[in-house]
Amino acid sequence: MNPPDKIVLEHAGALGDFFLAWPVFLSVIRHFPGVAAFAAVRPSLAGYLAPLAAPCTPELRRTLDARFAAAVWPEALAETLVVRPGLAVRPELPASDRFLFLPGVVPGSLESPRALYRKALEAHGIPWAEDWRETFQDFFGGHAPTSDDVLLFPGAGHPDKCWPLDRLAALAGGLVERRLRPVYVLGPAELERGLAPAGSGIVMPETVEDLSRLLRAARAVVGPDCGPLHLAGLHGVPGVAVFGPTSPRQWGPDGLDVVTAGMACAPCTAMTSGDFAAACPRPLPCLAGIGHEAILERLVALGRRTPVAGQEPGQLVKTTGR
């Protein structure tokens, strides 16, 4: 691929999709050293591309927007490489070899988006940045626990991916018995769905950067197939992801343990943007069948391996004779 005169790093997906795609952006920038790069992403995520690219200028943003109404690729972008990791569907844009759309989902396959992105880049002669995780932590910080907090995420992008709230509450009780502090992390969607438990520690980070700080300082994390767990994995935060209808192989957060109910019918969907598993009761058995004890056991093991700053290994997790 000939060097472009500038690069646009483009993404329009949700939190978890963006962080799955982050190594793509690093790989592209490294492959074209010295080429001016610009970020066209959600404002809430722009800071995570700041070490790699400048914000789009208003003129460049207008040109990018004009693509959707044009019959041919804009002349103003003729020497610009636009890189857009997405999921399954290419946006309806004019054909151009300067638009590098990387599909993260292939029908009939449970290969992870990150693996598919890597193959697509290498097919275009762009090497994969093998140290993407270390580089992310160099830029944005690694796991440095300063408390006994275990962050609990009750919500997910699709309600059918959520672990039942009573299981999460039972886990919170088990954590308290072991002198760990359960903290529920909530956003507007969780509040709207009534996923705010009573009588427990609650935090509501206002920005992704606030969430990042919470994650890095916490002891561990627990949640379903959701975006914050992908950010936790990038920061090197240990934890447990509870998976039901989706595939851990496809969507599992990097570096986190995964627990499933082991049902033969799971996973039953590659995408959770619409309805699925119509014949199943709610909550889905593949999630309701996961007891809190299995999660607690994993967390206890993680706690023995990752002490809080100033504590000896194994000092944090103290059982109560159970």
N, C-alpha and C positions, 0 to 999 in steps of 0.2 A: 504494500500500500504506500503510495507517494505521500510525503509529509504534507499536511494541510497548512494553510496560513493561520488558522485558529481552530480551536476545538470547543465544542459545546457539550458539557456533561448534563444530560437531560434525564429527569425521572419524574413521574407523576403518580406513583403508587403510594401505598400506606407505609407506616413506620417500619414494620418488619421487612417488607419488600425492599425498601431503600437500603437497609443495613445488609441484607443478603447481597445486594448489588454493589456495595461499597468497594470490594476488591476490584471490580471492573474498572471503576474510575481511577484507582491507583495504577492499575496495569496500563491503561491507555496513556496517562500522563507520563509515566516512565518511558513508554515506548517512543514518545515524541518530545524529547527534552528540548526546552527552549521555546516551544510553540505556545503562544498565548492561549490560555484556557479560561472558559467561563462556565458558570453553574446556572442551570435553569431547573430549579427544584422548588419544592414547597418552602416558603420562608422559614418555617419552624425547623427545617432540616439543613438550611443553607450553611450553618456554622460547621457542619461535619464535612463540607467540601472546601472550607476556607483555606486549609493548607495546600490545596491542589489547584484551585481555580478562583477567579474573581467573580463577583456578581455580574450578571448580564447587564450591559448598558441598555437604556430604554430603546435605542435604535435597533439593537440586536434582538431584543425581546419582541419588538413590533415585526421584525422580519420573520422570526420564528413563528409567531402567531399567524402571519399571512400565509404560511404554507398550507394551512387547512382549507383555505378558500381558493388556492391556486390550482391550475390545471397542470402546470409543470413546476419543477423544482426552481425556487427563486434564484435568479442570477447572482444576487447578493450573497448567496450561500454556496456558490459554485466551488470555492476553495476551502470551505468550512466542513470539518468532520463533525457531524452530530451523532453522539453515541447515546443510545436510549435502551437500557435494559428494561424489559417489561415482563409481562406474563405470557399469555398465549396469543394475543391478537395484536398484529401490527396496526398502528394508527392509520387512518385513511389519509395518506399523504402521497404526493407524486413520487414516482420511482426515481431513485438517485443512488449512485454508488457512494455518495457522501453521507447517506443516512444509514447508520449502522444500528439496525434494530436487533436486539439480542433476546430471543424468546426464552423465558425462564420455565415454561411448562410445555411439555410435548404430549399430545394426546396418547393415551395408552402406556405412558411411562411414568414411573415414580422416581426418576432421577431428580436430584435436587437442583433448584435454580442455579446455585453456585457452580455445580458441575457442568450444567448446560452452558452457562455464561463462559466458563473457561474454554470449553470446546469451540464455542462460536468465535471467541477472540483468537484462539490459536489457528483456526481455519483462515483467519484474515492476517495471519503472520504477526499477531501481537502476543508476546509471551505473558504468561500469568505471573503476577507478583506473588511469589511463594511466601513472602514474609508479611502478608497483608495484615494478619492479626497483630504481630509485633509492632508494625508501623502504626496501626490504629491506636494502640496503647501508648506509643511514643507521642503521638499527637494529642490524645484525649485522656490519657491516664489509664492505669491498670487497677486491679483489685487491691484495695488497701483497707481492710475492715477496721473500724474504730469502735464498734459496738457489738452487742449481742442480738441485733435486729435480724430477723428473717422476714424478708419482704414477700407478701402474699398478693398475688394478682388474681382477683376473681373474674375479671372480664377478658374478652377476646373480641376480635373483629366481627365474628359471627356468634350469636348466642349458643348455638349447638356445639361449639367447641369448649364451652365452659364446664369445669368440674363442678358438681353440685355444691351449693354453698354450705350445706350441713356437713359435708366431708371436710371442707376447708375449715369450718369452725371446730370440728373435732381435732384436726391437725393443730390448730392454734392452741387448743387446750393441752395437747401433748407437748408442744413446744414450751409452754409455761411451766409444766411439770419438770422440764429439763433445764429450767433457768434461762431459757431463750425468750426473746421478746418478739411475738408476732406483730407485724405491722401491715395493715391492708393498704395497698396503693390503688387509689381510685381516680378515675377521670369522669368527665361529664357523662359518657355512655354508661358507666357503671351506676352512677347516681340515677339516671333515667330508668335503668332496668331494675332498680331496687336491690343492687348488690352491695349495699353499704351495711355491714354487720353492726349490731349494737354492742356497746361495751368493750370495744377493742381499739387498739391504736390505729389511727387512720392518718394517712398523708395524701395530699392532692397536689402533686407537682404541677406548676404552672407552665413550665417549658420542658423541652426535651433535655436541655442542659441541667435543669433541676433534677429530672429523673436520673440522668447520668451520675450526678453527685450522690444521690441516694443509693444507687446500685453499687457504686465503688466502695462506699463506706459500710455497706451491710455485710452481715455474716454469710448469707446465702439468699437464694430466691426460689419461689415456687409459683408455678402458674401453668396455664394451658398453652396451647399453640397460639402464641400472641407476639406482637412486635417487641414489647419491652424485654422479653427473654432473649431475643436476638441481640439486642444492645448489651444485655448482661454478658452474653457469651463473648462478644467482641472485647469487652473490658476484662475478661478473664474471671468473672464472678461465678462461683460454683452454685449449683442448684439442681432442681428437679423440674422437668417439664412433664405435664400430665397430658397424654395423647389419647384420643378416642377415634373419631371418624377420619382423621387425616393421618398421613404416613410420616412417622418419625424419620424414615430414610429421606423423604422428600423435604420435609419442613422442620426437622429437628434443629434446635438452636445449637450452634457450635460450642462444644465443651461442656454441655450440661447433661446430667443423667436423664434418661427418659423412662417413664413408667406407663405401661398400658395394662388393660384388662386381659390381653391375650386372646381376644375373641377372633374366631376364624373369619368373620365377616368384615373385620376392620383391617386396613382402612377401606372405606367405601366411597371416598370422593377424593379427587385431586384438587378441586377448587371449591371454596366455600362462599362464593359470591352470591349463590342462590339457594333454592330449596334442594334438599337431598335427604335420603333415608326416610322417605315419606311413610313407610310402613312401620317404623320404629316408634316406641313411646318416647316421651320427653320427661326427664332428661334421658339422653341416649344411654342404653345399657353398657356400651363400651366405655363410658365415663362413670356412670353410677356404680359399675362393678369394681371400681378401684377404691379400696379402703385407705383410710388415712394412715394406717399402721405401716403400709409399704413405703409411703412417702417419708414418714418419720424415721424409719430405719435407714433410708438413704441419707437423710439429712444428718443423722447422728454420725454416720461414717464420714461424711464430708467434713463435719465439724472437727473430727479427730485429725484430719489431714491439714486443715487450714485454720491455725489459731489467730485470734485477734492480736493486733500489735501489742507487745508487752506481755503476752501470755505464752506459756509453754504449750507445745503440742499436747492435745488431750485434756488441757485444763478447762476448756470452755464447756464441753458437754458433760454434765453431771446427772446421772440418772437418779431416780428416787426409789430404787429398789424394785421397780416393776420389771 
